[in-house]
Amino acid sequence: DTAVSQTPKYLVTQMGNDKSIKCEQNLGHDTMYWYKQDSKKFLKIMFSYNNKELIINETVPNRFSPKSPDKAHLNLHINSLELGDSAVYFCASRGTSGDSYNEQFFGPGTRLTVL
Amino acid sequence: AQKVTQAQTEISVVEKEDVTLDCVYETRDTTYYLFWYKQPPSGELVFLIRRNSFDEQNEISGRYSWNFQKSTSSFNFTITASQVVDSAVYFCALSEAGYNFNKFYFGSGTKLNVKP
């Protein structure tokens, strides 16, 4: 029944490692997002895909690479992790009709800690 | 310039007090959407309300109410008779229907502490 799911929920890793976070939505939405929430709770959009096509790419280091194998999945791969990458990463999809039009449906978040 | 401003960083109230969280937005689009989300200490983001720019009616849902005023570009959120479970960070957000249709702009959040 979960609408937007992310794995893993927690990720602890060493500096310099490469890691991936997976996101899946079963809502039939066309547009998905990745957000980063820092320790001060600022929510910042990173990327957005619409039907597997990249449509938003904010000023994010190119160590971050999103991949969308199909419109229900949007994964985030991070190379050469740095201390500053420690944050909570939220995946979201955008409602496309009715009362949920334009609403962001969020996943539970992935807390990434880089040591 | 910030699209969404939540000037109150943190508010503390005692249970049963009423509290209003302010949100001011900026847009040139005539069609846009405003949202409030709640983030409790457990961390998930919970949708509270969506308002489109053509609907200025105020909304009430239980102890929650929202006041949308286009004249002052504000979309304020009031909790009546606050409870400890209302303690959370609350985010106001804006989505435009024009060129930046796919973007979603969040305010910096207001942390509400409700003390027993």
Interface residues (C-beta under 8 A of the other chain):
Chain A: T31 Y33 K40 K41 F42 L43 I45 S48 N50 I55 I56 V88 F90 A92 R94 D99 S100 Y101 N102 E103 Q104 F105 F106 P108 G109 R111
Chain B: Y33 F35 Y37 Q39 G43 E44 L45 F47 R50 V89 F91 A93 S95 N102 K103 F104 F106 S108 G109 K111
